[in-house]
């Protein structure tokens, strides 16, 4: 078969056979298909889409491009959780300890910040000494010992995905739903999990701006999981305003600590409990979802989720006292307040703008090679629906350098909308796909 013929057929909206998908992915991974042809194929997929059968074949091929992690020696049902990326989304650091405290084995494979969205690994690495670059042997041993481990994707796992993602990043094809689905699921399924809970974000601060696209992505990932005989559920959740109040790295760890002590923001607590409950249910700890919700709530209230996170921090080289003494975390040297130009009600907070402002301060990265500043970020003083007076504080920017402070302040000022009447309440959890 010829690569150009496959590109042409996909450009014209035809379905490719599984062996043709394998030919393309394997050929590109081995260097036999050049970047310019694979770029053309990715753009054809971007515009023409892929069928579920094509996506399943692509995912399987990417899994087989490297080694898979065997967790069969670790007793218990292994359940991971994945978010498609949002602003202020620190749920993994809350959900994983709650589920692990309830008896679920949680192999948490996480990513880094890119663009305006945050990354779990960056948040954890704001804890001095915390290691995420564990070997597979260390990963397996920690899961066996304490039931929870945070790790980044290892180079041996789904290398085809790493190569394809870099090309997608350079060819404006990152937002393709089938390519996102195969990328996420190849990494997850290669890590030896039995079940997966997905948090698919939709709104201004998410990659998916429309609910119909978020639903399609969720359905596609659930379908891939089912074909691999895994239990998968997806929540579609609102990301039109930041989740919680803190956006950054160390500042989000502080909010995680507060939330695990049952003193966190209502939206963050509610979503975290629902995600943890679904992990507990898929992990077969309880026979019903309602019982899983009750158990997740108990693990929050009795402090066992909080203690589990401390245990993980200690196991991975960090100081667990950071959850009690925030001065042990990196702290910014400067604070800049954004105030309301008039009185009224907060009708909108554009999550993408808040994420961009935080990234401008140094909390995010534009390329994978960029370094993040763990101390900086944005902390909201208000949420959508709150009443404000003229001159009252809307948010605070925390910085260590004034280089981009003015630009960040201008961006975040534009994120807030003040209206004379309170807005209609929006649901946080919009749909469940299972």
C-alpha positions, -999 to 999 in steps of 0.1 A, spaced: 0 0 0 11 36 -6 9 63 20 -3 89 -5 -33 67 -14 -43 64 23 -40 102 28 -62 107 -2 -89 83 9 -90 98 44 -91 133 29 -122 121 10 -139 108 41 -134 71 36 -129 46 64 -95 30 65 -90 -7 74 -73 -15 107 -42 -28 88 -40 5 69 -40 24 102 -13 1 115 8 7 84 6 45 89 13 45 127 40 19 126 56 35 95 58 69 111 70 56 145 99 37 127 108 67 106 97 51 73 69 77 67 82 113 67 67 142 88 52 159 57 31 129 48 20 122 84 11 159 88 -11 156 57 -28 125 72 -34 142 106 -49 172 88 -72 149 68 -83 133 101 -89 167 116 -113 176 88 -128 142 80 -128 125 114 -124 88 121 -148 60 128 -148 41 162 -132 12 144 -104 34 131 -98 50 165 -97 16 182 -71 4 156 -50 35 161 -51 32 199 -42 -4 199 -13 3 175 1 31 197 -1 8 228 18 -19 209 45 7 198 61 3 233 60 -17 264 30 -21 286 30 -21 324 20 -53 341 3 -47 374 -11 -82 379 12 -87 409 -5 -59 427 -37 -72 444 -70 -53 439 -88 -35 411 -66 -8 395 -86 24 387 -71 56 372 -88 90 366 -81 114 338 -92 150 331 -90 165 296 -76 197 311 -89 227 328 -81 258 348 -78 253 386 -85 216 381 -66 200 410 -91 172 415 -66 144 409 -48 154 441 -80 150 460 -98 122 442 -69 98 441 -62 99 479 -99 96 487 -103 65 464 -71 49 477 -82 55 513 -114 36 505 -93 6 492 -90 13 455 -55 7 439 -48 40 421 -20 40 394 -23 77 387 -5 85 354 -5 123 350 6 151 327 21 185 327 7 220 320 6 231 284 -10 264 273 -36 278 297 -44 245 314 -26 231 345 -8 198 349 -9 175 379 28 167 378 37 204 380 15 209 410 31 179 428 66 190 419 59 224 436 63 203 468 101 204 474 117 170 468 86 153 453 96 128 426 74 119 397 101 103 375 98 69 391 109 37 375 81 11 367 95 -11 395 92 18 420 58 26 407 46 -11 411 62 -14 446 46 18 459 12 7 446 16 -26 464 27 -8 496 2 21 499 -22 18 470 -15 51 453 13 65 432 16 95 409 39 91 379 44 107 345 43 88 312 75 68 308 93 69 274 88 32 270 50 35 271 32 43 238 62 61 222 41 64 190 18 88 209 47 110 220 59 113 184 25 119 170 16 144 197 47 165 189 36 166 153 0 175 161 13 203 183 33 217 153 5 212 127 -25 227 146 -43 193 148 -43 189 186 -80 196 189 -91 166 167 -115 145 188 -104 111 174 -67 120 179 -73 132 214 -92 100 223 -66 77 209 -38 97 226 -54 96 260 -66 60 259 -33 45 245 -14 59 275 -40 48 300 -45 13 287 -7 7 284 -4 12 322 -22 -19 333 -54 -4 346 -87 -23 350 -110 7 350 -109 44 343 -130 75 353 -128 104 328 -136 140 335 -142 156 301 -142 194 305 -163 217 283 -164 255 282 -141 286 279 -113 270 299 -114 236 282 -101 223 248 -137 213 240 -158 245 237 -191 229 228 -209 202 248 -217 182 216 -179 178 210 -173 169 247 -200 143 244 -185 128 213 -150 127 229 -164 110 260 -184 85 240 -153 77 219 -130 71 249 -157 50 267 -161 29 235 -123 24 232 -122 12 269 -151 -12 264 -133 -27 233 -103 -33 256 -126 -50 282 -121 -21 307 -148 -5 329 -150 32 319 -172 61 329 -170 97 318 -184 129 334 -189 159 312 -182 189 335 -184 227 332 -152 246 327 -166 281 320 -151 294 352 -120 281 371 -126 252 395 -121 263 430 -104 296 438 -66 288 432 -50 287 398 -12 279 397 9 251 413 18 256 449 -14 277 455 -34 247 442 -16 224 466 -27 247 494 -63 245 482 -60 207 479 -49 205 516 -79 227 526 -103 206 506 -91 173 520 -97 188 554 -133 196 544 -127 233 542 -124 237 504 -145 254 478 -180 239 472 -176 232 435 -142 216 439 -154 194 468 -185 184 451 -168 173 418 -140 156 437 -164 135 458 -184 124 427 -152 114 408 -139 95 438 -172 78 442 -171 65 407 -136 53 412 -147 34 443 -177 19 425 -156 8 394 -130 -5 418 -158 -29 432 -153 -16 467 -191 -10 470 -220 -27 452 -238 6 443 -228 41 433 -248 56 462 -228 35 487 -196 46 470 -207 83 474 -213 77 511 -179 60 515 -161 89 496 -178 114 519 -167 94 550 -131 93 538 -132 131 534 -148 138 568 -126 114 588 -94 128 573 -82 95 558 -79 110 523 -58 138 538 -36 113 556 -32 92 524 -19 122 505 6 129 532 17 92 530 22 95 492 41 128 495 65 111 520 69 80 498 78 101 468 105 122 485 85 153 496 78 167 530 42 159 541 43 189 565 37 212 535 0 203 538 0 219 573 26 246 569 21 264 537 53 285 542 72 253 534 59 255 498 73 280 472 57 314 479 55 344 456 72 377 465 46 401 451 8 405 451 -13 425 427 -50 430 433 -77 433 405 -107 452 417 -143 456 404 -150 487 383 -186 488 396 -210 471 419 -233 443 408 -231 405 403 -203 385 388 -220 371 357 -190 354 342 -153 346 348 -136 335 316 -115 304 327 -92 306 297 -83 342 304 -75 333 341 -54 304 329 -36 326 304 -28 352 331 -15 325 354 7 311 326 20 346 318 31 349 354 51 317 350 27 290 362 23 274 327 43 267 296 40 274 259 63 245 249 71 213 267 106 226 273 96 257 293 102 258 330 73 267 354 75 289 384 58 269 412 51 299 434 31 321 411 -6 321 402 -40 337 405 -64 333 435 -100 344 430 -119 362 457 -152 357 440 -171 331 419 -199 335 393 -231 347 411 -214 365 439 -224 401 446 -196 427 445 -192 464 454 -173 489 433 -136 487 443 -139 452 460 -112 427 451 -120 402 423 -88 383 424 -51 385 434 -21 379 411 9 364 429 42 369 411 80 366 415 89 388 385 72 419 371 82 410 335 47 400 324 27 414 353 10 442 334 0 419 306 -13 393 330 -33 419 349 -49 432 316 -58 397 306 -74 387 339 -93 421 342 -110 412 310 -120 378 324 -146 392 348 -181 403 337 -202 424 362 -240 426 356 -268 443 374 -287 410 379 -275 376 391 -268 351 364 -287 318 360 -271 290 379 -251 265 358 -248 228 365 -213 217 373 -218 181 362 -236 183 328 -237 146 317 -226 111 325 -214 88 297 -210 51 305 
